Amino acid sequence: MYLLKNAKLYDGTGSEPFTADVLVKGERIERVGQGLVAPEACEVIDLDGLSLAPGFIDAHSHNDWFAVKKNPEKYFEPFIRQGICSFVTGNCGLSAIGFDKSSPHKDKVGGGLFSYKDTKGLYPSAASFFEAVDMHSPCNIATLVGHCSARASVSGYANRKLTDEESGAMLDILETSLREGACGISLGLMYEPGIYAPTEELKRVVDLCEKYDVPLTVHPRACSAVSMEYPLLGRPHLLRALDELVEITRGRKVKLEYSHAIFVGRKSFRCKDELVRILHELRESGVDAGFDIYDELLGVSTITVVLPAWFRSLSAEQKRSPWVRLRLALLIKATILLLGFDFSDIQIAYIGEGYEKYEGKSVHDLALQEGKSDLDMYLELCELSNFAGRVNMGPYSTPEIVSELSGDPYCLYMTDAWVEENGIQNPAIYDCFPKFLKHSLQGKGDSMSACVRKMSGAVADRFGLRDRGYVRPGAFADLTVFSEAELLAGEEDRGHSFGIEKVFINGHKVLDGGCIAPEALHCGHAIRTR
């Protein structure tokens, strides 16, 4: 039992902060008020000069894949140090759940980014996953069910329309997961096999989201003005990808969450205003549209992210055809010219064991080093990694764009980050949420009350996370204590968090003064929404 005294309390509602005491009993908040008296055998913690908020919720995560690791602690520690207590996982169509345990395509689940390596087992259903992570994960885990995972289960990476039987099986997998407590469905239209899904298939997925009143989160087919998914000329590809979402949700009462509003390549930045306008117009038409962002200017993806779908679907022999290489070279050169993004902006994070010499260097720098063309170097790196390498790419945004989007009323905050076993890490694992807070204090983002809400109560409301995201009696005691002075003084992008003083997860004091309590690292709950 804890009594937190004299805190500057941001309660998750977006209201202005106020001074309050919070009594924690067991896993839940017992009372919130002023002048509370500590019961017997209660630890009193004076928070005078510090701020208290609901434990932060990462609105876009892939930590479902890491919650089922045999030893999950290291994958969550840097997030706890950011004040994050809960995650909405299973994004980008690539959920750890949502496949048939007897499928011959289980190796395709994860889209090349994630896999069931060093896990306690396989968890194809939401029910089995929730049972595996409840009180066995350091943090609370909600999960979406991924369309890519379900489609891969029934047809692998087949580049075609599904048969009626396959479509029925895929939709049944998705619906079963929703019945078992998944908080929504995610699409990954830039990843295999989601890239092969036609419009009618996506509309049937929307039907399920509307039926169960759950969000549809979408990684669109393109996040840049030019991509490999559409003809080069004409309307910016980022906006064409958004047009597809308008088409599949038009006239529907559905919660559409546009994942990671980013603008890959300098010439994509001009799309920002129209993207926001379209999402707001969707809301006016009845679609509950929103989006999420991270406070970073780069992102992580597979090395194949700039390869067109037609090239990825070729055999190894076809990929080496001189005609195919010429076609690819011309297409990529035109894309670079139109995008304002080239091989010098692709940093190698990981190729594979034995290729550490490539890490931290751009494809362009490696090409100069090896005396090869940028394209030949890039394709060689793809082949060395078996087309599964990892890259850090930028620019995805600018400080000005992040600042403006942060203040949008329909924006949520997230990290879209995970701890990698090898190579260069995504900086968002360390200080993404403290940066949101710091920039709010500096007047570069939303107000502090709104900022806290966008990483707590608003996320809980959006995804149906009951009794999470608020500091109020009866809610789970997920609490984050931070110092506004330390946030303002903290140095960004230094590979560590700053400004976060204490973290409680389900009433357990997990972080205190920089120290993680080992005995409390398995206190996270599975968050079922049904």
BAMAR-74234 format. One record per residue (C-alpha): x, y, z; residue number from 1. Coordinates in steps of 0.1 Angstrom, whole numbers, plus 5000, padded with zeros to 4 digits. Layout:
BEGIN
u = X; v = Y; w = Z; num = NUM
...
//
This chain:
BEGIN
u = 5000; v = 5000; w = 5000; num = 1
u = 5013; v = 5034; w = 4991; num = 2
u = 5002; v = 5070; w = 4998; num = 3
u = 5016; v = 5094; w = 4972; num = 4
u = 5014; v = 5129; w = 4988; num = 5
u = 5015; v = 5164; w = 4974; num = 6
u = 5017; v = 5156; w = 4938; num = 7
u = 5010; v = 5179; w = 4909; num = 8
u = 4984; v = 5156; w = 4893; num = 9
u = 4976; v = 5152; w = 4857; num = 10
u = 4947; v = 5128; w = 4858; num = 11
u = 4945; v = 5118; w = 4822; num = 12
u = 4913; v = 5137; w = 4814; num = 13
u = 4931; v = 5166; w = 4798; num = 14
u = 4920; v = 5189; w = 4827; num = 15
u = 4945; v = 5213; w = 4843; num = 16
u = 4967; v = 5197; w = 4869; num = 17
u = 4959; v = 5201; w = 4906; num = 18
u = 4976; v = 5192; w = 4939; num = 19
u = 4964; v = 5159; w = 4952; num = 20
u = 4973; v = 5128; w = 4973; num = 21
u = 4967; v = 5093; w = 4958; num = 22
u = 4962; v = 5062; w = 4979; num = 23
u = 4972; v = 5029; w = 4962; num = 24
u = 4959; v = 4996; w = 4977; num = 25
u = 4968; v = 4964; w = 4960; num = 26
u = 4966; v = 4968; w = 4923; num = 27
u = 4942; v = 4997; w = 4922; num = 28
u = 4938; v = 5033; w = 4932; num = 29
u = 4917; v = 5035; w = 4964; num = 30
u = 4913; v = 5073; w = 4968; num = 31
u = 4923; v = 5106; w = 4952; num = 32
u = 4921; v = 5138; w = 4973; num = 33
u = 4938; v = 5162; w = 4995; num = 34
u = 4950; v = 5157; w = 5031; num = 35
u = 4946; v = 5119; w = 5029; num = 36
u = 4958; v = 5101; w = 5060; num = 37
u = 4980; v = 5070; w = 5056; num = 38
u = 4965; v = 5038; w = 5068; num = 39
u = 4985; v = 5015; w = 5089; num = 40
u = 5014; v = 4997; w = 5072; num = 41
u = 5013; v = 5021; w = 5043; num = 42
u = 5045; v = 5036; w = 5027; num = 43
u = 5042; v = 5073; w = 5023; num = 44
u = 5060; v = 5090; w = 4994; num = 45
u = 5062; v = 5128; w = 4993; num = 46
u = 5060; v = 5140; w = 4957; num = 47
u = 5062; v = 5177; w = 4965; num = 48
u = 5078; v = 5193; w = 4935; num = 49
u = 5071; v = 5164; w = 4912; num = 50
u = 5043; v = 5156; w = 4888; num = 51
u = 5021; v = 5125; w = 4888; num = 52
u = 5003; v = 5111; w = 4857; num = 53
u = 4986; v = 5079; w = 4847; num = 54
u = 5011; v = 5053; w = 4836; num = 55
u = 5018; v = 5060; w = 4800; num = 56
u = 5003; v = 5039; w = 4772; num = 57
u = 5022; v = 5033; w = 4740; num = 58
u = 4995; v = 5036; w = 4713; num = 59
u = 5015; v = 5018; w = 4686; num = 60
u = 5038; v = 4990; w = 4696; num = 61
u = 5051; v = 4956; w = 4685; num = 62
u = 5060; v = 4944; w = 4719; num = 63
u = 5035; v = 4915; w = 4717; num = 64
u = 5064; v = 4896; w = 4701; num = 65
u = 5086; v = 4903; w = 4730; num = 66
u = 5062; v = 4898; w = 4758; num = 67
u = 5062; v = 4860; w = 4751; num = 68
u = 5100; v = 4858; w = 4751; num = 69
u = 5115; v = 4833; w = 4776; num = 70
u = 5132; v = 4863; w = 4793; num = 71
u = 5112; v = 4894; w = 4784; num = 72
u = 5127; v = 4918; w = 4809; num = 73
u = 5154; v = 4935; w = 4788; num = 74
u = 5129; v = 4942; w = 4760; num = 75
u = 5107; v = 4963; w = 4784; num = 76
u = 5132; v = 4980; w = 4807; num = 77
u = 5140; v = 5010; w = 4785; num = 78
u = 5102; v = 5016; w = 4780; num = 79
u = 5096; v = 5015; w = 4817; num = 80
u = 5123; v = 5041; w = 4821; num = 81
u = 5103; v = 5063; w = 4798; num = 82
u = 5073; v = 5059; w = 4821; num = 83
u = 5054; v = 5035; w = 4798; num = 84
u = 5033; v = 5009; w = 4817; num = 85
u = 5011; v = 4995; w = 4789; num = 86
u = 5012; v = 4988; w = 4752; num = 87
u = 4988; v = 4985; w = 4723; num = 88
u = 5005; v = 4959; w = 4703; num = 89
u = 5000; v = 4938; w = 4671; num = 90
u = 5002; v = 4968; w = 4648; num = 91
u = 5010; v = 4970; w = 4611; num = 92
u = 4992; v = 4938; w = 4604; num = 93
u = 5020; v = 4918; w = 4620; num = 94
u = 5006; v = 4905; w = 4652; num = 95
u = 5020; v = 4876; w = 4672; num = 96
u = 4984; v = 4862; w = 4673; num = 97
u = 4960; v = 4855; w = 4645; num = 98
u = 4970; v = 4823; w = 4627; num = 99
u = 4961; v = 4786; w = 4626; num = 100
u = 4985; v = 4765; w = 4646; num = 101
u = 4985; v = 4738; w = 4619; num = 102
u = 4993; v = 4763; w = 4591; num = 103
u = 5022; v = 4754; w = 4569; num = 104
u = 5030; v = 4791; w = 4566; num = 105
u = 5037; v = 4798; w = 4603; num = 106
u = 5072; v = 4810; w = 4593; num = 107
u = 5056; v = 4838; w = 4573; num = 108
u = 5038; v = 4853; w = 4603; num = 109
u = 5057; v = 4884; w = 4613; num = 110
u = 5064; v = 4897; w = 4578; num = 111
u = 5102; v = 4892; w = 4581; num = 112
u = 5104; v = 4918; w = 4609; num = 113
u = 5093; v = 4895; w = 4638; num = 114
u = 5094; v = 4858; w = 4646; num = 115
u = 5087; v = 4833; w = 4674; num = 116
u = 5124; v = 4830; w = 4683; num = 117
u = 5134; v = 4823; w = 4719; num = 118
u = 5097; v = 4824; w = 4730; num = 119
u = 5080; v = 4803; w = 4756; num = 120
u = 5058; v = 4788; w = 4728; num = 121
u = 5035; v = 4796; w = 4699; num = 122
u = 5003; v = 4815; w = 4707; num = 123
u = 4981; v = 4816; w = 4676; num = 124
u = 4949; v = 4826; w = 4694; num = 125
u = 4943; v = 4857; w = 4715; num = 126
u = 4931; v = 4835; w = 4744; num = 127
u = 4964; v = 4816; w = 4745; num = 128
u = 4985; v = 4847; w = 4741; num = 129
u = 4967; v = 4865; w = 4770; num = 130
u = 4971; v = 4835; w = 4792; num = 131
u = 5008; v = 4834; w = 4784; num = 132
u = 5015; v = 4871; w = 4792; num = 133
u = 4993; v = 4878; w = 4821; num = 134
u = 5015; v = 4883; w = 4852; num = 135
u = 5045; v = 4870; w = 4831; num = 136
u = 5053; v = 4903; w = 4813; num = 137
u = 5069; v = 4934; w = 4829; num = 138
u = 5041; v = 4956; w = 4814; num = 139
u = 5005; v = 4955; w = 4805; num = 140
u = 4997; v = 4942; w = 4770; num = 141
u = 4967; v = 4948; w = 4748; num = 142
u = 4969; v = 4934; w = 4713; num = 143
u = 4953; v = 4940; w = 4679; num = 144
u = 4950; v = 4910; w = 4655; num = 145
u = 4970; v = 4915; w = 4623; num = 146
u = 4955; v = 4910; w = 4589; num = 147
u = 4990; v = 4901; w = 4575; num = 148
u = 4993; v = 4874; w = 4601; num = 149
u = 4959; v = 4859; w = 4594; num = 150
u = 4964; v = 4861; w = 4556; num = 151
u = 4998; v = 4845; w = 4558; num = 152
u = 4983; v = 4817; w = 4578; num = 153
u = 4959; v = 4807; w = 4550; num = 154
u = 4979; v = 4815; w = 4519; num = 155
u = 5015; v = 4824; w = 4528; num = 156
u = 5028; v = 4853; w = 4507; num = 157
u = 5007; v = 4844; w = 4476; num = 158
u = 5004; v = 4874; w = 4453; num = 159
u = 4967; v = 4869; w = 4443; num = 160
u = 4931; v = 4872; w = 4454; num = 161
u = 4922; v = 4847; w = 4481; num = 162
u = 4898; v = 4819; w = 4473; num = 163
u = 4864; v = 4820; w = 4490; num = 164
u = 4876; v = 4792; w = 4513; num = 165
u = 4908; v = 4811; w = 4522; num = 166
u = 4890; v = 4843; w = 4527; num = 167
u = 4865; v = 4827; w = 4550; num = 168
u = 4893; v = 4811; w = 4570; num = 169
u = 4911; v = 4844; w = 4573; num = 170
u = 4881; v = 4863; w = 4584; num = 171
u = 4872; v = 4836; w = 4609; num = 172
u = 4907; v = 4839; w = 4625; num = 173
u = 4903; v = 4877; w = 4628; num = 174
u = 4868; v = 4874; w = 4643; num = 175
u = 4878; v = 4847; w = 4668; num = 176
u = 4906; v = 4870; w = 4680; num = 177
u = 4882; v = 4898; w = 4685; num = 178
u = 4858; v = 4876; w = 4705; num = 179
u = 4887; v = 4865; w = 4727; num = 180
u = 4896; v = 4901; w = 4736; num = 181
u = 4918; v = 4916; w = 4709; num = 182
u = 4913; v = 4953; w = 4709; num = 183
u = 4910; v = 4958; w = 4671; num = 184
u = 4924; v = 4947; w = 4637; num = 185
u = 4956; v = 4961; w = 4621; num = 186
u = 4965; v = 4963; w = 4584; num = 187
u = 5000; v = 4964; w = 4571; num = 188
u = 4996; v = 4973; w = 4534; num = 189
u = 5033; v = 4979; w = 4529; num = 190
u = 5042; v = 4944; w = 4541; num = 191
u = 5038; v = 4909; w = 4527; num = 192
u = 5012; v = 4896; w = 4523; num = 193
u = 4991; v = 4927; w = 4531; num = 194
u = 5004; v = 4944; w = 4500; num = 195
u = 4985; v = 4918; w = 4479; num = 196
u = 4951; v = 4924; w = 4494; num = 197
u = 4925; v = 4939; w = 4470; num = 198
u = 4900; v = 4965; w = 4480; num = 199
u = 4871; v = 4940; w = 4485; num = 200
u = 4891; v = 4920; w = 4509; num = 201
u = 4899; v = 4951; w = 4530; num = 202
u = 4863; v = 4960; w = 4530; num = 203
u = 4854; v = 4927; w = 4546; num = 204
u = 4880; v = 4934; w = 4573; num = 205
u = 4863; v = 4968; w = 4579; num = 206
u = 4830; v = 4949; w = 4583; num = 207
u = 4844; v = 4931; w = 4613; num = 208
u = 4857; v = 4963; w = 4629; num = 209
u = 4823; v = 4979; w = 4625; num = 210
u = 4805; v = 4948; w = 4638; num = 211
u = 4826; v = 4947; w = 4670; num = 212
u = 4831; v = 4985; w = 4673; num = 213
u = 4869; v = 4983; w = 4674; num = 214
u = 4896; v = 5003; w = 4658; num = 215
u = 4911; v = 4995; w = 4624; num = 216
u = 4948; v = 5006; w = 4625; num = 217
u = 4965; v = 5010; w = 4592; num = 218
u = 5000; v = 5011; w = 4580; num = 219
u = 4992; v = 5025; w = 4545; num = 220
u = 5007; v = 5013; w = 4512; num = 221
u = 5028; v = 5044; w = 4510; num = 222
u = 5042; v = 5069; w = 4535; num = 223
u = 5060; v = 5090; w = 4509; num = 224
u = 5052; v = 5112; w = 4479; num = 225
u = 5067; v = 5085; w = 4457; num = 226
u = 5068; v = 5048; w = 4463; num = 227
u = 5071; v = 5015; w = 4444; num = 228
u = 5033; v = 5008; w = 4448; num = 229
u = 5019; v = 5033; w = 4422; num = 230
u = 5028; v = 5048; w = 4389; num = 231
u = 5054; v = 5075; w = 4394; num = 232
u = 5035; v = 5105; w = 4380; num = 233
u = 5003; v = 5121; w = 4393; num = 234
u = 4989; v = 5124; w = 4428; num = 235
u = 5015; v = 5119; w = 4457; num = 236
u = 5015; v = 5082; w = 4467; num = 237
u = 5010; v = 5090; w = 4503; num = 238
u = 4978; v = 5106; w = 4495; num = 239
u = 4967; v = 5078; w = 4470; num = 240
u = 4973; v = 5054; w = 4499; num = 241
u = 4950; v = 5076; w = 4521; num = 242
u = 4924; v = 5077; w = 4493; num = 243
u = 4923; v = 5039; w = 4496; num = 244
u = 4914; v = 5042; w = 4532; num = 245
u = 4887; v = 5067; w = 4524; num = 246
u = 4873; v = 5042; w = 4499; num = 247
u = 4872; v = 5012; w = 4523; num = 248
u = 4857; v = 5032; w = 4552; num = 249
u = 4833; v = 5055; w = 4533; num = 250
u = 4799; v = 5056; w = 4549; num = 251
u = 4810; v = 5033; w = 4577; num = 252
u = 4808; v = 5038; w = 4614; num = 253
u = 4843; v = 5026; w = 4620; num = 254
u = 4873; v = 5038; w = 4641; num = 255
u = 4901; v = 5044; w = 4616; num = 256
u = 4936; v = 5049; w = 4632; num = 257
u = 4962; v = 5060; w = 4606; num = 258
u = 4994; v = 5046; w = 4619; num = 259
u = 5026; v = 5067; w = 4623; num = 260
u = 5018; v = 5098; w = 4604; num = 261
u = 5052; v = 5102; w = 4587; num = 262
u = 5064; v = 5118; w = 4555; num = 263
u = 5093; v = 5098; w = 4541; num = 264
u = 5116; v = 5119; w = 4520; num = 265
u = 5120; v = 5157; w = 4519; num = 266
u = 5096; v = 5161; w = 4490; num = 267
u = 5069; v = 5143; w = 4510; num = 268
u = 5067; v = 5170; w = 4537; num = 269
u = 5043; v = 5190; w = 4515; num = 270
u = 5017; v = 5163; w = 4519; num = 271
u = 5012; v = 5170; w = 4556; num = 272
u = 4984; v = 5196; w = 4553; num = 273
u = 4963; v = 5175; w = 4529; num = 274
u = 4967; v = 5144; w = 4550; num = 275
u = 4954; v = 5162; w = 4581; num = 276
u = 4926; v = 5177; w = 4560; num = 277
u = 4915; v = 5144; w = 4546; num = 278
u = 4914; v = 5128; w = 4581; num = 279
u = 4894; v = 5156; w = 4595; num = 280
u = 4870; v = 5154; w = 4565; num = 281
u = 4866; v = 5117; w = 4573; num = 282
u = 4855; v = 5126; w = 4608; num = 283
u = 4829; v = 5151; w = 4594; num = 284
u = 4815; v = 5123; w = 4572; num = 285
u = 4810; v = 5100; w = 4602; num = 286
u = 4843; v = 5080; w = 4603; num = 287
u = 4860; v = 5081; w = 4637; num = 288
u = 4894; v = 5089; w = 4621; num = 289
u = 4926; v = 5096; w = 4640; num = 290
u = 4963; v = 5091; w = 4638; num = 291
u = 4994; v = 5086; w = 4659; num = 292
u = 5030; v = 5099; w = 4659; num = 293
u = 5063; v = 5095; w = 4675; num = 294
u = 5087; v = 5123; w = 4685; num = 295
u = 5114; v = 5111; w = 4661; num = 296
u = 5127; v = 5121; w = 4627; num = 297
u = 5136; v = 5087; w = 4615; num = 298
u = 5122; v = 5052; w = 4616; num = 299
u = 5130; v = 5015; w = 4614; num = 300
u = 5120; v = 4992; w = 4586; num = 301
u = 5131; v = 4961; w = 4566; num = 302
u = 5158; v = 4966; w = 4540; num = 303
u = 5133; v = 4958; w = 4513; num = 304
u = 5111; v = 4988; w = 4520; num = 305
u = 5122; v = 5006; w = 4488; num = 306
u = 5118; v = 4975; w = 4466; num = 307
u = 5086; v = 4973; w = 4445; num = 308
u = 5062; v = 4944; w = 4451; num = 309
u = 5068; v = 4930; w = 4416; num = 310
u = 5105; v = 4927; w = 4423; num = 311
u = 5100; v = 4911; w = 4457; num = 312
u = 5078; v = 4884; w = 4441; num = 313
u = 5104; v = 4873; w = 4416; num = 314
u = 5125; v = 4842; w = 4419; num = 315
u = 5162; v = 4846; w = 4428; num = 316
u = 5171; v = 4839; w = 4391; num = 317
u = 5146; v = 4864; w = 4378; num = 318
u = 5160; v = 4891; w = 4402; num = 319
u = 5194; v = 4887; w = 4386; num = 320
u = 5181; v = 4892; w = 4351; num = 321
u = 5199; v = 4922; w = 4333; num = 322
u = 5165; v = 4934; w = 4320; num = 323
u = 5150; v = 4933; w = 4355; num = 324
u = 5180; v = 4951; w = 4370; num = 325
u = 5177; v = 4978; w = 4343; num = 326
u = 5140; v = 4983; w = 4349; num = 327
u = 5146; v = 4984; w = 4387; num = 328
u = 5175; v = 5009; w = 4383; num = 329
u = 5155; v = 5033; w = 4362; num = 330
u = 5126; v = 5031; w = 4386; num = 331
u = 5147; v = 5038; w = 4417; num = 332
u = 5165; v = 5067; w = 4401; num = 333
u = 5133; v = 5083; w = 4391; num = 334
u = 5120; v = 5077; w = 4426; num = 335
u = 5150; v = 5093; w = 4442; num = 336
u = 5147; v = 5123; w = 4420; num = 337
u = 5110; v = 5127; w = 4429; num = 338
u = 5112; v = 5118; w = 4466; num = 339
u = 5141; v = 5138; w = 4479; num = 340
u = 5155; v = 5107; w = 4496; num = 341
u = 5183; v = 5085; w = 4484; num = 342
u = 5207; v = 5057; w = 4495; num = 343
u = 5226; v = 5081; w = 4517; num = 344
u = 5195; v = 5083; w = 4539; num = 345
u = 5193; v = 5045; w = 4544; num = 346
u = 5215; v = 5035; w = 4574; num = 347
u = 5222; v = 4999; w = 4579; num = 348
u = 5211; v = 4987; w = 4614; num = 349
u = 5216; v = 4950; w = 4609; num = 350
u = 5224; v = 4926; w = 4581; num = 351
u = 5233; v = 4895; w = 4599; num = 352
u = 5260; v = 4878; w = 4620; num = 353
u = 5294; v = 4884; w = 4605; num = 354
u = 5284; v = 4916; w = 4587; num = 355
u = 5288; v = 4940; w = 4617; num = 356
u = 5311; v = 4961; w = 4596; num = 357
u = 5281; v = 4974; w = 4577; num = 358
u = 5262; v = 4987; w = 4607; num = 359
u = 5258; v = 5024; w = 4612; num = 360
u = 5269; v = 5032; w = 4577; num = 361
u = 5247; v = 5044; w = 4548; num = 362
u = 5242; v = 5023; w = 4517; num = 363
u = 5258; v = 5052; w = 4497; num = 364
u = 5289; v = 5052; w = 4520; num = 365
u = 5292; v = 5015; w = 4517; num = 366
u = 5290; v = 5017; w = 4479; num = 367
u = 5319; v = 5042; w = 4479; num = 368
u = 5338; v = 5020; w = 4502; num = 369
u = 5333; v = 4989; w = 4481; num = 370
u = 5336; v = 5006; w = 4447; num = 371
u = 5301; v = 4997; w = 4436; num = 372
u = 5271; v = 5016; w = 4424; num = 373
u = 5245; v = 5025; w = 4451; num = 374
u = 5220; v = 5001; w = 4436; num = 375
u = 5244; v = 4972; w = 4433; num = 376
u = 5255; v = 4977; w = 4469; num = 377
u = 5219; v = 4979; w = 4481; num = 378
u = 5209; v = 4947; w = 4463; num = 379
u = 5240; v = 4929; w = 4476; num = 380
u = 5230; v = 4939; w = 4512; num = 381
u = 5195; v = 4927; w = 4505; num = 382
u = 5208; v = 4893; w = 4494; num = 383
u = 5234; v = 4890; w = 4522; num = 384
u = 5205; v = 4895; w = 4547; num = 385
u = 5183; v = 4871; w = 4528; num = 386
u = 5161; v = 4902; w = 4521; num = 387
u = 5154; v = 4904; w = 4559; num = 388
u = 5179; v = 4931; w = 4570; num = 389
u = 5170; v = 4961; w = 4591; num = 390
u = 5176; v = 4997; w = 4583; num = 391
u = 5171; v = 5031; w = 4601; num = 392
u = 5158; v = 5056; w = 4576; num = 393
u = 5152; v = 5093; w = 4576; num = 394
u = 5141; v = 5120; w = 4573; num = 395
u = 5105; v = 5109; w = 4581; num = 396
u = 5095; v = 5143; w = 4595; num = 397
u = 5108; v = 5176; w = 4607; num = 398
u = 5107; v = 5191; w = 4642; num = 399
u = 5081; v = 5216; w = 4629; num = 400
u = 5058; v = 5189; w = 4616; num = 401
u = 5061; v = 5169; w = 4648; num = 402
u = 5052; v = 5200; w = 4668; num = 403
u = 5022; v = 5208; w = 4646; num = 404
u = 5008; v = 5173; w = 4646; num = 405
u = 5014; v = 5169; w = 4683; num = 406
u = 4987; v = 5195; w = 4689; num = 407
u = 4960; v = 5180; w = 4667; num = 408
u = 4930; v = 5169; w = 4688; num = 409
u = 4928; v = 5135; w = 4671; num = 410
u = 4965; v = 5126; w = 4676; num = 411
u = 4979; v = 5099; w = 4699; num = 412
u = 5015; v = 5094; w = 4710; num = 413
u = 5035; v = 5062; w = 4706; num = 414
u = 5070; v = 5048; w = 4700; num = 415
u = 5067; v = 5022; w = 4673; num = 416
u = 5099; v = 5008; w = 4687; num = 417
u = 5113; v = 4976; w = 4701; num = 418
u = 5146; v = 4963; w = 4715; num = 419
u = 5167; v = 4945; w = 4689; num = 420
u = 5190; v = 4916; w = 4697; num = 421
u = 5218; v = 4929; w = 4674; num = 422
u = 5229; v = 4960; w = 4656; num = 423
u = 5219; v = 4997; w = 4659; num = 424
u = 5189; v = 5004; w = 4681; num = 425
u = 5159; v = 5026; w = 4673; num = 426
u = 5165; v = 5058; w = 4695; num = 427
u = 5127; v = 5058; w = 4703; num = 428
u = 5132; v = 5030; w = 4728; num = 429
u = 5150; v = 5054; w = 4750; num = 430
u = 5134; v = 5088; w = 4753; num = 431
u = 5105; v = 5092; w = 4729; num = 432
u = 5079; v = 5100; w = 4756; num = 433
u = 5101; v = 5122; w = 4777; num = 434
u = 5107; v = 5142; w = 4745; num = 435
u = 5070; v = 5147; w = 4740; num = 436
u = 5068; v = 5160; w = 4776; num = 437
u = 5098; v = 5182; w = 4772; num = 438
u = 5086; v = 5197; w = 4740; num = 439
u = 5052; v = 5204; w = 4756; num = 440
u = 5069; v = 5222; w = 4785; num = 441
u = 5088; v = 5243; w = 4759; num = 442
u = 5056; v = 5252; w = 4741; num = 443
u = 5066; v = 5231; w = 4710; num = 444
u = 5038; v = 5206; w = 4713; num = 445
u = 5004; v = 5204; w = 4729; num = 446
u = 4997; v = 5217; w = 4764; num = 447
u = 5010; v = 5195; w = 4792; num = 448
u = 4975; v = 5183; w = 4802; num = 449
u = 4967; v = 5174; w = 4766; num = 450
u = 5001; v = 5158; w = 4761; num = 451
u = 4996; v = 5135; w = 4791; num = 452
u = 4961; v = 5126; w = 4779; num = 453
u = 4974; v = 5116; w = 4745; num = 454
u = 4997; v = 5091; w = 4761; num = 455
u = 4972; v = 5079; w = 4787; num = 456
u = 4934; v = 5084; w = 4789; num = 457
u = 4929; v = 5091; w = 4752; num = 458
u = 4947; v = 5059; w = 4742; num = 459
u = 4927; v = 5039; w = 4768; num = 460
u = 4894; v = 5054; w = 4754; num = 461
u = 4904; v = 5047; w = 4718; num = 462
u = 4912; v = 5011; w = 4723; num = 463
u = 4887; v = 5002; w = 4750; num = 464
u = 4913; v = 4996; w = 4778; num = 465
u = 4891; v = 4995; w = 4808; num = 466
u = 4903; v = 5011; w = 4841; num = 467
u = 4935; v = 5022; w = 4824; num = 468
u = 4948; v = 5057; w = 4815; num = 469
u = 4933; v = 5077; w = 4844; num = 470
u = 4942; v = 5085; w = 4880; num = 471
u = 4909; v = 5080; w = 4897; num = 472
u = 4894; v = 5056; w = 4923; num = 473
u = 4889; v = 5021; w = 4910; num = 474
u = 4915; v = 5024; w = 4882; num = 475
u = 4945; v = 5002; w = 4880; num = 476
u = 4974; v = 5018; w = 4898; num = 477
u = 4996; v = 5024; w = 4867; num = 478
u = 5013; v = 5056; w = 4877; num = 479
u = 5043; v = 5077; w = 4863; num = 480
u = 5061; v = 5103; w = 4884; num = 481
u = 5082; v = 5128; w = 4866; num = 482
u = 5102; v = 5160; w = 4873; num = 483
u = 5093; v = 5189; w = 4849; num = 484
u = 5126; v = 5206; w = 4858; num = 485
u = 5146; v = 5175; w = 4849; num = 486
u = 5126; v = 5171; w = 4817; num = 487
u = 5135; v = 5206; w = 4806; num = 488
u = 5171; v = 5201; w = 4815; num = 489
u = 5174; v = 5166; w = 4799; num = 490
u = 5196; v = 5160; w = 4768; num = 491
u = 5178; v = 5143; w = 4740; num = 492
u = 5189; v = 5114; w = 4719; num = 493
u = 5216; v = 5103; w = 4742; num = 494
u = 5206; v = 5066; w = 4745; num = 495
u = 5188; v = 5069; w = 4778; num = 496
u = 5157; v = 5084; w = 4793; num = 497
u = 5154; v = 5115; w = 4814; num = 498
u = 5130; v = 5132; w = 4838; num = 499
u = 5111; v = 5100; w = 4849; num = 500
u = 5114; v = 5095; w = 4886; num = 501
u = 5091; v = 5066; w = 4896; num = 502
u = 5068; v = 5041; w = 4878; num = 503
u = 5041; v = 5019; w = 4893; num = 504
u = 5025; v = 4991; w = 4874; num = 505
u = 4994; v = 4975; w = 4889; num = 506
u = 5003; v = 4989; w = 4922; num = 507
u = 5039; v = 4976; w = 4921; num = 508
u = 5067; v = 5001; w = 4924; num = 509
u = 5088; v = 4991; w = 4894; num = 510
u = 5111; v = 5021; w = 4889; num = 511
u = 5124; v = 5042; w = 4917; num = 512
u = 5153; v = 5067; w = 4914; num = 513
u = 5167; v = 5050; w = 4883; num = 514
u = 5166; v = 5015; w = 4898; num = 515
u = 5144; v = 4987; w = 4884; num = 516
u = 5129; v = 4964; w = 4910; num = 517
u = 5136; v = 4928; w = 4898; num = 518
u = 5108; v = 4912; w = 4918; num = 519
u = 5083; v = 4935; w = 4901; num = 520
u = 5092; v = 4927; w = 4865; num = 521
u = 5064; v = 4902; w = 4860; num = 522
u = 5035; v = 4923; w = 4873; num = 523
u = 5020; v = 4932; w = 4839; num = 524
u = 4985; v = 4921; w = 4830; num = 525
u = 4970; v = 4910; w = 4797; num = 526
u = 4944; v = 4936; w = 4787; num = 527
u = 4914; v = 4918; w = 4773; num = 528
u = 4887; v = 4941; w = 4758; num = 529
u = 4860; v = 4914; w = 4761; num = 530
//
